[in-house]
Amino acid sequence: MPSYVEHTNVTVKNIDEAIEFIQLALPDFKVRHQGENGYRWAHIGTQDSYIALQEMTDKENSNRTPYNDVGINHIGIVVDDALAVEQRLLDAGYRLNEINENSQYRKRVYFFDNSGIEWEFIQYFSADNALKNHYPS
């Protein structure tokens, strides 16, 4: 069996806002379980993969600069229709990152959730891995 990413673990400012963002972008992601263990947590995703959310406890120290400070820079999720995801998130008022590295083989859109976490949504236009993973020189 090939290896694959089963889950990622992300600390967020507010679990409820994070769940709302994820389900708006990815309607097929369901809350698999949630609870409290000194902090609120939830697992949201499909039967095969999920995102483990943990609500931060020190809300005063919540500033982080992606790509400069240690931590998650973004989470990439493959979707069937990147334009539909983009429209749903824009309609809900989420902030689009203007990164634009689209090609004839894929479309990518990047958004920030209310915790400032960046999410990348990728639509592939080919099933051929050589084309999907092609990077212009």
Phi, psi and omega in degrees: 000132178288151176288151175205163179281119179276318181202165171231151181244125186229132173269130183235163179288323186215117181302314184298318178294322179295316178298318179299314179299311184296316181289333175291315180287321187231080185301339180279352177278125180243153174289115180279323179191154175208160182188197180218132180217061188085347176202157177281144177214160177205149171248125182229131180167215179248187177293335186261332182210158183202170174246124177270117180258138176230129180277131182295149180257331179260088185286347179284331183254064187250003182271130179215140178257110179304147179071357176242318181261156178297137179144184180288130177272314170198166179241125181258129181229130178282134179230163179281331186216093182297325179294322178293318177299313180302314182294318179298317182288321176296316180299329180273359175090011178284153186272125177277134170272133187279013175303133181222097178235046182280155178220182178290348183256350181199155172235135179231136173233142183239133179227155173255136174272184184289347175269358181085009178279135180268135179238133177251128177246122188243131172246124178264142180256006179216148175269350181286116183300327179296324179280317179302322184260020179282130178239124178300146180289000000 
